[in-house]
Amino acid sequence: MFKELLSSTSLFSLPVIATCIFVTFFVAVLIRVAQRARRAEYDHMSTLPLDDDTGERSR
């Protein structure tokens, strides 16, 4: 029954395309976050909410 429903509609490719776009974007973000070369940048950003507003940049 489910197979007949999917074969009768022409909108089946849209969810497949959307899922592929989502998975590609998710993997790209995951790779960017997991890079060890960006560790210093992430450490700096993690302390930003705790920094005092002295006007100096400690980077």
PAZAPA-4460 file (N, C-alpha, C; in steps of 0.05 Angstrom, whole numbers, plus 32768, in hexadecimal, padded with zeros to 4 digits):
% residues 59
    n_x    n_y    n_z   ca_x   ca_y   ca_z    c_x    c_y    c_z   seq   type   mol
   8010   7FE8   8000   8000   8000   8000   8012   8019   8000     1      M     A
   8026   8019   8011   8037   8030   8012   8046   8034   7FF8     2      F     A
   804E   801E   7FEC   805C   801F   7FD2   804A   802B   7FBC     3      K     A
   8031   8024   7FBD   801E   802F   7FA9   801A   804D   7FAD     4      E     A
   8019   8055   7FC6   8015   8071   7FCC   802D   8082   7FC2     5      L     A
   8045   8078   7FC7   805D   8086   7FBE   8060   8086   7F9F     6      L     A
   8057   8071   7F93   805A   8070   7F75   8045   8081   7F68     7      S     A
   802F   8088   7F75   801B   8098   7F68   8020   80B6   7F6B     8      S     A
   8032   80BE   7F7D   8037   80DA   7F81   8051   80E2   7F73     9      T     A
   8052   80FA   7F6A   806B   8104   7F5C   807C   8114   7F6F    10      S     A
   8074   8116   7F88   8083   8126   7F9C   8097   8115   7FAC    11      L     A
   809B   80FD   7FA4   80AD   80EB   7FB4   80CA   80F5   7FB3    12      F     A
   80D2   8102   7F9E   80EE   810A   7F9B   80F5   8122   7FAD    13      S     A
   80E1   8132   7FB4   80E7   8149   7FC5   80F1   8142   7FE1    14      L     A
   80E5   8130   7FEF   80F1   8129   8009   810D   811C   8007    15      P     A
   8111   810D   7FF2   812B   8101   7FEE   8140   8117   7FE9    16      V     A
   813A   812A   7FD9   814C   8140   7FD4   8151   8150   7FED    17      I     A
   813C   8156   7FFC   813F   8165   8015   8150   8155   8029    18      A     A
   814D   813B   802B   815D   812B   803D   817A   812C   8035    19      T     A
   817F   812A   801B   819B   812B   8011   81A8   8146   8017    20      C     A
   8199   815C   8014   81A4   8176   801A   81AA   8178   8038    21      I     A
   8197   816F   8049   819B   8170   8066   81B3   8160   806E    22      F     A
   81B6   8147   8064   81CD   8136   806C   81E7   8143   8063    23      V     A
   81E8   814E   804B   8200   815B   8041   8207   8173   8053    24      T     A
   81F4   8183   8059   81F9   819B   806A   8202   8192   8086    25      F     A
   81F5   817E   8092   81FC   8174   80AC   8219   8169   80AD    26      F     A
   8220   815A   8099   823B   814F   8098   8250   8165   8094    27      V     A
   824A   8179   8084   825C   818F   8080   8260   819F   809A    28      A     A
   824B   81A3   80A9   824E   81B1   80C3   825D   81A0   80D7    29      V     A
   8257   8187   80D7   8265   8174   80E9   8283   8174   80E3    30      L     A
   828B   8173   80CA   82A7   8173   80C3   82B4   818D   80CB    31      I     A
   82A7   81A4   80C6   82B2   81BE   80CD   82B6   81C0   80EC    32      R     A
   82A3   81B7   80FB   82A6   81B9   8118   82BB   81A6   8123    33      V     A
   82BF   818F   8117   82D2   817B   8120   82EF   8180   8118    34      A     A
   82F4   8195   8109   830F   819A   8101   8320   81A3   8118    35      Q     A
   8338   8197   811B   8349   819E   8131   8357   81B8   812C    36      R     A
   8359   81C1   8113   8367   81DA   810D   8357   81F2   8118    37      A     A
   833E   81EF   811D   832D   8205   8126   832A   8205   8145    38      R     A
   8339   81F4   8153   8337   81F2   8170   833D   820C   817E    39      R     A
   8351   821A   8175   8358   8234   8182   8341   8248   817F    40      A     A
   8335   8248   8167   831F   825B   8162   8307   8254   8174    41      E     A
   8301   823A   8177   82EA   8232   8187   82F0   8237   81A5    42      Y     A
   8309   8233   81AE   830F   8239   81C9   830C   8257   81CF    43      D     A
   8314   8267   81BC   8310   8284   81BF   82F3   828C   81C1    44      H     A
   82E3   8280   81AF   82C6   8287   81AF   82B8   827C   81C7    45      M     A
   82C2   8266   81D3   82B5   825B   81EB   82B8   826D   8203    46      S     A
   82CD   827E   8203   82D1   8290   821A   82C5   82AC   8216    47      T     A
   82BA   82B1   81FF   82AF   82CC   81FA   8299   82D4   820D    48      L     A
   8286   82C2   8214   8271   82CB   8227   827C   82D2   8243    49      P     A
   8294   82C8   824A   82A0   82CC   8264   82B3   82E4   8265    50      L     A
   82BB   82EE   824E   82CE   8304   824D   82C2   831E   8257    51      D     A
   82D2   832E   8264   82CA   8349   826D   82CB   835B   8255    52      D     A
   82BA   8370   8255   82BA   8383   823F   82CE   8399   8245    53      D     A
   82E8   8393   8241   82FD   83A7   8246   8305   83B5   822C    54      T     A
   82FB   83AC   8216   8302   83B9   81FD   831B   83AE   81F0    55      G     A
   8329   839C   81FE   8341   8390   81F3   833B   8375   81E8    56      E     A
   8348   836E   81D3   8345   8354   81C8   835C   8342   81D0    57      R     A
   8356   832D   81DD   836B   831B   81E7   836D   8303   81D5    58      S     A
   8373   8307   81BC   8375   82F1   81A9   8390   82EC   81A0    59      R     A
***
